[in-house]
Amino acid sequence: MGDAYLAPTVEVSGECAAQQVSPDGASLWLVAADLAAGTELSWGTEHGDEAVYVRSGSLTIEGRVCPADGAVIVEAGVAATATAESDASIVHVGPADPSPPSDGLRGPAESAGRGVRVVGPDGLWATVDDTQRTRFFSDASSSTNRLWLLATDRPQYFESSAHSHSQDELIHVLRGEIRVGRRVVGEGDTLWVAADRRYKLYSGGDGVHFINYRRDASVMTSPNYDAPLLEAGEATNMTWVNDTR
């Protein structure tokens, strides 16, 4: 593995193999990386709200451990260093514009009190039953960030309604596949969907596990709802879990 890392806001010390898995010129970026044990990722202060989802292994940051299937939220302008305690596989997401959003549904986040948030595998909000394990690691409702990051694991075939979201989004497939029109998005691939673009997705027969990232709070427009639905834990009747570390 080499020492190149493709996230524009991070310096790496150690060995890693990284690949950008998002479109060039998009408003959001996503990097998938394998880190050797001991590799450090360091943020300066010139960045927006970012998140690192840990696929395998673990990261330590500010004395806290983020295990596999958890996420680290590095809020805008916060300097931090994360270390891979063992070989680790991660998905790192962030906005192309380092300025925190100020005109979204929830307005600007407060700058005082920003820091690093570590959320374990159970998430902050969750819906867990026989058909899904869906967790918010951040739903843009914090007083100090507007990042939106959700993971959903569907063990069986899944089909969404035709719908749209008010924010650009990246959907990164961790297991299985999804189909949107003629496109098939497989494990390790990322689907980019522009704000207000109507679409419908289908999983493969064995279901799908993916993460969904957006820069700011959003609403979903769907025939299933009489009005646009705010996409957040409480608004969608999820359970408050608060697996913070």
MOJOPE-V91343 format. One record per pair of residues at least 24 apart in sequence whose ideal C-beta (glycine too) atoms are under 6 Angstrom apart, sorted by the first residue. I is the first residue (numbers start at 1). GAP is how many residues later the second one is. D is the distance in whole Angstrom. If there is no record, write none. Layout:
# MOJOPE-V91343
i->I gap->GAP d->D
i->I gap->GAP d->D
This chain:
# MOJOPE-V91343
i->1 gap->35 d->6
i->6 gap->25 d->5
i->7 gap->24 d->5
i->7 gap->85 d->5
i->9 gap->38 d->4
i->10 gap->31 d->5
i->10 gap->33 d->6
i->11 gap->31 d->5
i->12 gap->29 d->6
i->13 gap->27 d->4
i->14 gap->24 d->5
i->14 gap->25 d->3
i->14 gap->26 d->6
i->15 gap->24 d->6
i->21 gap->169 d->4
i->22 gap->148 d->6
i->22 gap->168 d->5
i->23 gap->169 d->5
i->26 gap->166 d->6
i->27 gap->69 d->5
i->27 gap->141 d->5
i->28 gap->67 d->6
i->28 gap->140 d->6
i->28 gap->142 d->5
i->29 gap->65 d->6
i->30 gap->63 d->5
i->30 gap->140 d->5
i->30 gap->142 d->6
i->30 gap->160 d->5
i->31 gap->61 d->5
i->32 gap->59 d->5
i->33 gap->57 d->5
i->34 gap->55 d->5
i->35 gap->49 d->4
i->35 gap->53 d->5
i->36 gap->51 d->6
i->37 gap->47 d->6
i->37 gap->49 d->5
i->37 gap->50 d->5
i->39 gap->45 d->5
i->40 gap->41 d->6
i->40 gap->43 d->5
i->41 gap->41 d->5
i->42 gap->39 d->5
i->43 gap->31 d->6
i->43 gap->36 d->6
i->43 gap->37 d->5
i->44 gap->35 d->6
i->45 gap->32 d->5
i->45 gap->34 d->5
i->46 gap->52 d->6
i->47 gap->51 d->5
i->48 gap->28 d->5
i->48 gap->47 d->4
i->48 gap->50 d->5
i->48 gap->52 d->6
i->49 gap->26 d->6
i->49 gap->27 d->5
i->49 gap->96 d->4
i->49 gap->98 d->4
i->50 gap->24 d->5
i->50 gap->44 d->4
i->51 gap->42 d->5
i->51 gap->96 d->6
i->51 gap->98 d->5
i->52 gap->38 d->5
i->52 gap->40 d->5
i->53 gap->38 d->4
i->53 gap->158 d->6
i->54 gap->36 d->6
i->55 gap->34 d->4
i->56 gap->33 d->4
i->57 gap->29 d->5
i->57 gap->30 d->6
i->57 gap->31 d->3
i->58 gap->27 d->5
i->60 gap->25 d->5
i->61 gap->55 d->6
i->62 gap->54 d->5
i->64 gap->54 d->5
i->64 gap->181 d->5
i->66 gap->52 d->5
i->69 gap->52 d->4
i->70 gap->49 d->6
i->70 gap->50 d->5
i->70 gap->51 d->5
i->71 gap->48 d->5
i->71 gap->66 d->4
i->72 gap->46 d->6
i->73 gap->44 d->4
i->73 gap->65 d->5
i->74 gap->42 d->6
i->75 gap->39 d->4
i->75 gap->69 d->6
i->75 gap->70 d->5
i->76 gap->24 d->4
i->78 gap->36 d->5
i->78 gap->37 d->6
i->80 gap->36 d->5
i->91 gap->81 d->6
i->93 gap->120 d->4
i->95 gap->120 d->5
i->101 gap->45 d->5
i->101 gap->115 d->4
i->104 gap->112 d->4
i->104 gap->113 d->5
i->105 gap->112 d->4
i->106 gap->111 d->5
i->109 gap->35 d->5
i->109 gap->36 d->5
i->109 gap->37 d->5
i->110 gap->33 d->5
i->110 gap->34 d->6
i->113 gap->31 d->5
i->114 gap->30 d->5
i->118 gap->127 d->4
i->119 gap->124 d->6
i->119 gap->125 d->6
i->120 gap->123 d->4
i->120 gap->125 d->6
i->122 gap->119 d->5
i->122 gap->121 d->4
i->123 gap->118 d->6
i->123 gap->120 d->6
i->124 gap->118 d->6
i->125 gap->108 d->3
i->125 gap->113 d->4
i->126 gap->112 d->6
i->126 gap->113 d->6
i->126 gap->115 d->5
i->127 gap->111 d->5
i->136 gap->97 d->5
i->139 gap->93 d->4
i->139 gap->94 d->5
i->140 gap->76 d->6
i->140 gap->77 d->4
i->141 gap->91 d->5
i->146 gap->70 d->5
i->148 gap->66 d->4
i->149 gap->64 d->5
i->150 gap->62 d->5
i->151 gap->60 d->5
i->153 gap->56 d->4
i->154 gap->49 d->6
i->154 gap->53 d->4
i->154 gap->54 d->5
i->155 gap->52 d->5
i->156 gap->51 d->5
i->157 gap->46 d->6
i->157 gap->48 d->6
i->158 gap->45 d->4
i->158 gap->49 d->6
i->159 gap->43 d->5
i->160 gap->40 d->6
i->160 gap->41 d->5
i->161 gap->61 d->5
i->161 gap->63 d->5
i->162 gap->36 d->6
i->162 gap->38 d->4
i->163 gap->57 d->6
i->163 gap->59 d->4
i->164 gap->32 d->5
i->164 gap->33 d->6
i->164 gap->34 d->5
i->164 gap->57 d->5
i->165 gap->53 d->5
i->165 gap->55 d->5
i->166 gap->29 d->6
i->166 gap->52 d->5
i->166 gap->53 d->5
i->167 gap->28 d->5
i->167 gap->47 d->4
i->167 gap->49 d->6
i->167 gap->51 d->4
i->168 gap->26 d->6
i->168 gap->27 d->5
i->169 gap->24 d->5
i->169 gap->43 d->6
i->169 gap->45 d->5
i->170 gap->43 d->5
i->171 gap->39 d->5
i->171 gap->41 d->5
i->172 gap->39 d->5
i->173 gap->37 d->5
i->174 gap->35 d->4
i->174 gap->36 d->6
i->175 gap->34 d->4
i->176 gap->28 d->5
i->176 gap->30 d->6
i->176 gap->31 d->6
i->176 gap->32 d->4
i->177 gap->27 d->5
i->178 gap->25 d->6
i->178 gap->30 d->5
